[in-house]
Amino acid sequence: MNRNYLKHEFLITARSRRTIPFVFFIAVLLFSYCLILWPYANTKEAFNKKETEEYLAYLEDQQNLWRSIGNTGLVYDWTSIKYIKQKGHPVYATNARNYDLFSGMLTSFEDRDFARVLNLRTLYLQDNPDDYLEDRYLFQTAPFPSKDREHAYIRTMMKYEDYLNKDHPVTFGLMYEKTGLQTLQNFLQHFGVYFLLFCVVYFSSDILSRDRKHQTVLQGLPLSWYRQLNLKSLSAFLYSMVFISSVIVVGVLVMTIQFGFGYFDLNVPIMIQQLTFTPEDYSVISLASYLGKTLVVIPLLVILFVRLNIVLSLLFKNEWIVLFISSLLLFSERLYVTRSTRELFGKDISLFPQTYFDFGKIIDGQKNYLLNTETITYAKGILVLLITYFIIEVILFIVSLVINKRRFYLAS
């Protein structure tokens, strides 16, 4: 009986008039992201052929100018008359070096020699950290732009050095993080978990309210009310996990076809402390470890929201109210959190479950970095979510006793 009822609930969810259009919409979003948005994303490290050609033309004009005035040596800064000794800058030599580097990158990019592009880009960034640190367009709306630029620079250098040290062939997909595994990593690091959990909230928001059309049949089922709620939760959990697995597999497959699968032994930079804001504050974990630690938490988050929606359904008996309240709780952190938020109601923010809903930012230390704290850890996140789940289970048990099957359907 349990198995038949579970199968029945699973199929109802899969064939629901609410589910099918939503799944189609998500499929459109997924293919748009994998085929258009991410492959052509204009990131800081994206190679722009037109801008490179314009920069080379500018450098060539500058070099011609310096040669025409006979000044190819040091250029002194005489802006302050207080200094007797001035430090000279080898502008001509610097321009000549940059011209060679960017000319080499352009030629290598056109020849699809990305190993040489990577070598030249890394060499340039090593000598010119100001390409990040002084880029006023980078993080220009952030509260701490200088800090964020330095953070991005260190992480970029760590990734490039890892690519150079590994024996893997350097391809366009590898260098610009377009491979299947790297795309999944970026998806999880940038609100991908929020996206997946919202789908779970949507799928499970009507698992009780939809039964109002079949009250007579369901009230006669030889199942206890609490067991019925558990089976409904299990069916929603299983469907959500199948959906999430399908999204991940299809997304990785589409990116793999375009740019390759990627490598599990690539290093993911993580921030382990915030003392000096130098490379000493950083470490690395393997991509396999990052993906494993993140994906293993998703089932816990899924069942947490499924059970929460059961409680809300018992209380409000309307799928749209349940969807609204559950979504509000899911995204609640976005309503109050800032880069300086460390406490909520006088308690450390690491004690609240909503801090860990975007779990992709926990493993690599991004959440700690963004909130300027060091109290948010992987182990604490697991513990807080487990305690939250236990509390929801207790509340559900109590509410199911108060709002029994007969009372629920009569109120409907």
Buried (B, 14 or more C-beta within 10 A) or exposed (E): EEEEBBEEBBEBBBEBEBBEEBBEEBEEEBBEBBEEEBBEEEEBBEBEEEEBEEBBEEBEEBBEEBEEEEEBEEBEEEEEEEEEEEEEEEBBEBBBBBBEBBBBBBEBBEEEBBBBBBBBBBBBBEEBBEBBBEBEEBBEEEEBBEBBBBBBBBBBBBBBBBBEEBEBEBBBBBBBBBBBBBBBBBBBBBBBBBBBBBBBBBBBBBBBBBBBEEBEEBBEEEBEBBEBBBBBBBBBBBBBBEBBEBBBEBBBEBBBEBBBBBBEEBBBBBBEEBEEBEEEBBBBBBBBBBBEBBBEBBEBBBBBBBBBBBBBBBBBBBBEBBBBBBBEBBBBBEEEBEEEBEEBEEEBBBBBBBBBBBBBBBBBBBBBBBBBBBEBBBEBBBEBBEEBBEEBBEBBEEBBEEBBBEEBBEEE
